[in-house]
């Protein structure tokens, strides 16, 4: 009983095997609940197809090449929108977190715009850009840029003041404090912010592909829903989930490679998600 209680103590670390086993168990429970609802008839097959139906539908779409075709366009749109946002948001967020005068100018406006739903801007994006790829990338950009900027700002602002004060005491210039102290200390948090906001970019994919799209996973999901092909809808949703989880895993590997000292420190204080 004592061994079990320690796992419910805040910030207590667990082994990697236990961590992976818990994650696997969660997926098994999800699959069992899905199976129970569909195979028992509690939910109509048209509303929730059985797992094997969705699997067969996915295999058929893969063999026909449709799924890969739609995945390719969606991956391109999400990546382009996210990278465009990051190229602007990261340096702007760093400057806002470093210089109060920059924060004072940009933060109120960005904080105001970030509450505006990206879907509401679709008609304007169509008027300004058209219904091509630019409009879809703009929706993903709009959905991630403002939150990303403020999160990077917070990461930069959280650099310990003691480090900055000691640097000035030792005779460091303003430029040296920025390049040698603030940026290196902020970089791990910035990478983590990019990991989180890349997941948000995937959630805006459906919004981006609702209007004027003839390809992409979002288009495939919307078209399938019109014909009540719920098996194809679930295939599209699950594929987006797996693609998002894969991209998250890539960011975690990148984090481990770039900041091994952070991992060692976190392993002493608790496991990192």
ZABAVEX-894303 format. One record per residue (C-alpha): residue number from 1; z, y, x. Coordinates in steps of 0.001 Angstrom, whole numbers, plus 500000, padded with zeros to 6 digits. Layout:
ZABAVEX-894303
k; zz; yy; xx
NUM; Z; Y; X
...
***
This chain:
ZABAVEX-894303
k; zz; yy; xx
1; 500000; 500000; 500000
2; 500805; 502304; 502897
3; 497357; 501775; 504417
4; 495744; 502684; 501103
5; 497826; 505834; 500658
6; 496736; 507268; 503987
7; 493122; 507461; 502764
8; 494242; 509875; 500035
9; 495933; 512196; 502515
10; 493989; 515466; 502910
11; 491778; 515678; 506035
12; 492629; 512154; 507219
13; 489631; 510533; 508911
14; 488067; 507243; 507830
15; 485929; 504848; 509840
16; 482158; 505039; 509633
17; 482009; 501536; 508109
18; 484316; 502579; 505270
19; 482354; 505792; 504766
20; 479039; 503905; 504497
21; 480583; 501226; 502274
22; 481842; 503859; 499831
23; 478419; 505470; 499651
24; 476760; 502089; 499069
25; 479309; 501255; 496366
26; 478546; 504503; 494544
27; 474843; 503585; 494425
28; 475683; 500076; 493185
29; 477848; 501492; 490387
30; 475053; 503914; 489443
31; 472569; 501017; 489303
32; 474964; 498840; 487257
33; 475584; 501579; 484692
34; 471839; 502175; 484406
35; 471225; 498445; 483972
36; 473982; 498139; 481378
37; 472612; 500984; 479285
38; 468993; 499822; 479432
39; 469220; 496013; 479301
40; 471922; 495972; 476621
41; 469816; 498089; 474275
42; 472444; 500824; 474019
43; 469677; 503271; 474932
44; 466112; 502922; 473675
45; 463630; 501738; 476360
46; 461484; 504781; 475626
47; 464428; 507025; 476532
48; 465737; 505040; 479513
49; 463434; 502333; 480939
50; 465005; 499367; 482662
51; 465210; 499469; 486472
52; 462555; 496789; 486944
53; 460125; 498737; 484721
54; 460589; 501863; 486828
55; 460204; 499824; 490021
56; 456971; 498220; 488825
57; 455658; 501616; 487740
58; 456440; 503058; 491163
59; 454729; 500169; 492944
60; 451667; 500552; 490749
61; 451498; 504289; 491416
62; 451870; 503660; 495134
63; 449091; 501073; 495156
64; 446794; 503445; 493260
65; 447552; 506246; 495711
66; 448692; 508675; 493005
67; 452286; 508847; 494166
68; 451418; 509548; 497806
69; 448927; 512198; 496686
70; 451520; 514065; 494628
71; 454215; 513625; 497289
72; 452018; 515201; 499934
73; 451490; 518402; 497963
74; 455158; 518667; 497000
75; 456361; 518150; 500562
76; 453961; 520849; 501757
77; 455118; 523348; 499112
78; 458824; 522761; 499668
79; 458498; 522920; 503458
80; 456349; 526057; 503403
81; 458612; 527906; 500964
82; 461750; 526883; 502831
83; 460429; 527777; 506305
84; 459145; 531142; 505086
85; 462589; 531880; 503647
86; 464380; 530708; 506798
87; 462210; 532767; 509157
88; 463348; 535928; 507362
89; 466798; 534922; 506085
90; 468290; 533656; 509344
91; 467757; 536780; 511496
92; 468574; 539064; 508556
93; 471738; 537104; 507752
94; 472822; 537150; 511395
95; 472339; 540912; 511576
96; 474251; 541399; 508304
97; 477112; 539296; 509608
98; 477170; 541177; 512908
99; 476631; 544817; 511940
100; 478491; 546286; 508996
101; 475858; 548991; 508595
102; 473183; 546335; 508009
103; 475457; 544417; 505633
104; 476219; 547603; 503702
105; 472518; 548301; 503197
106; 471255; 544821; 502272
107; 474195; 542908; 500754
108; 474452; 544738; 497392
109; 470719; 544382; 496710
110; 470530; 540740; 497816
111; 473710; 539933; 495903
112; 472122; 541471; 492798
113; 468761; 539707; 493079
114; 470189; 536269; 493804
115; 471506; 536009; 490239
116; 468036; 536433; 488810
117; 466487; 533052; 487861
118; 463391; 532159; 489854
119; 461732; 530727; 486731
120; 461821; 534161; 485084
121; 459608; 535539; 487848
122; 456839; 532959; 487400
123; 454748; 535229; 485084
124; 455025; 538056; 487607
125; 454157; 535778; 490533
126; 451070; 534630; 488620
127; 450048; 538252; 488044
128; 450702; 539238; 491669
129; 449533; 536112; 493505
130; 447597; 533973; 491047
131; 448134; 530341; 490125
132; 447318; 528879; 493540
133; 449585; 527536; 496246
134; 450988; 530979; 496994
135; 452650; 531239; 493592
136; 454399; 527889; 493956
137; 455574; 528646; 497483
138; 456818; 532039; 496253
139; 459012; 530377; 493607
140; 460638; 528110; 496209
141; 461006; 531065; 498586
142; 462645; 533172; 495862
143; 464984; 530350; 494890
144; 466327; 529834; 498418
145; 465963; 533080; 500379
146; 468749; 535193; 498891
147; 471454; 532506; 498903
148; 470357; 531456; 502368
149; 470693; 535015; 503694
150; 474208; 535465; 502324
151; 475352; 532063; 503604
152; 474067; 532839; 507110
153; 475820; 536202; 506903
154; 479124; 534504; 506041
155; 478730; 532016; 508879
156; 478158; 534840; 511349
157; 481047; 536908; 509988
158; 483397; 533929; 510444
159; 483001; 533914; 514240
160; 486534; 534344; 515581
161; 487340; 537949; 516418
162; 489444; 536702; 519341
163; 486285; 535492; 521085
164; 484627; 538877; 520652
165; 487682; 540853; 521765
166; 488162; 538686; 524862
167; 484478; 539171; 525737
168; 484831; 542962; 525566
169; 488034; 542769; 527605
170; 486177; 540857; 530307
171; 483557; 543606; 530435
172; 480766; 542087; 528353
173; 478194; 544469; 526892
174; 477342; 544624; 523186
175; 474122; 542734; 523851
176; 475953; 540039; 525809
177; 478554; 539631; 523062
178; 475760; 539160; 520528
179; 473627; 536756; 522591
180; 476370; 534876; 524468
181; 479180; 534744; 521904
182; 478145; 535463; 518311
183; 474828; 533572; 518253
184; 476064; 530374; 519978
185; 479193; 530306; 517817
186; 477148; 530811; 514647
187; 474351; 528360; 515402
188; 476080; 525153; 514176
189; 476950; 526809; 510873
190; 473423; 528176; 510538
191; 471939; 524694; 510945
192; 474356; 523387; 508322
193; 473327; 526233; 506011
194; 469666; 525306; 506470
195; 470513; 521707; 505591
196; 472169; 522758; 502341
197; 469496; 525250; 501311
198; 466691; 522780; 502037
199; 468251; 520661; 499303
200; 468066; 523676; 497000
201; 464386; 524056; 497847
202; 463776; 520581; 496428
203; 465570; 521498; 493196
204; 463182; 524431; 492690
205; 460134; 522189; 493093
206; 459914; 521338; 489384
207; 460171; 525028; 488481
208; 457435; 525861; 490979
209; 455067; 523193; 489656
210; 455555; 523774; 485929
211; 452744; 526328; 485549
212; 449200; 526114; 486877
213; 449723; 522951; 488912
214; 447316; 520031; 488886
215; 449105; 518046; 491594
216; 452594; 517540; 492943
217; 455637; 515572; 491836
218; 456728; 518305; 489443
219; 453294; 518279; 487785
220; 453404; 514486; 487614
221; 456818; 514580; 485923
222; 455751; 517214; 483390
223; 452508; 515383; 482559
224; 454354; 512083; 482153
225; 456908; 513691; 479838
226; 454110; 514976; 477586
227; 452882; 511402; 477128
228; 456471; 510080; 476845
229; 455946; 507966; 479979
230; 459629; 507973; 480871
231; 459149; 505320; 483566
232; 456854; 507676; 485510
233; 459249; 510569; 484918
234; 462056; 508554; 486487
235; 459817; 507529; 489386
236; 459137; 511188; 490127
237; 462813; 512151; 489858
238; 463941; 509283; 492083
239; 461265; 510042; 494683
240; 462409; 513675; 494855
241; 465973; 512431; 495276
242; 465009; 510078; 498108
243; 462905; 512743; 499841
244; 465802; 515184; 499611
245; 468229; 512605; 500962
246; 465850; 511802; 503825
247; 465514; 515478; 504772
248; 469299; 515816; 504644
249; 469595; 512851; 507009
250; 467134; 514482; 509436
251; 469264; 517632; 509487
252; 472384; 515567; 510156
253; 470700; 513857; 513107
254; 469602; 517266; 514404
255; 473164; 518551; 514054
256; 474539; 515571; 515982
257; 471987; 516017; 518767
258; 472399; 519777; 519122
259; 476178; 520027; 518727
260; 477868; 516832; 519940
261; 481031; 518778; 520766
262; 481303; 519832; 517108
263; 481158; 516201; 516013
264; 483923; 515259; 518430
265; 486094; 518095; 517148
266; 485449; 517202; 513509
267; 486214; 513526; 514126
268; 489734; 514545; 515165
269; 490291; 516616; 512016
270; 488433; 514548; 509426
271; 485050; 512936; 508778
272; 482021; 515159; 508336
273; 479864; 514666; 505263
***
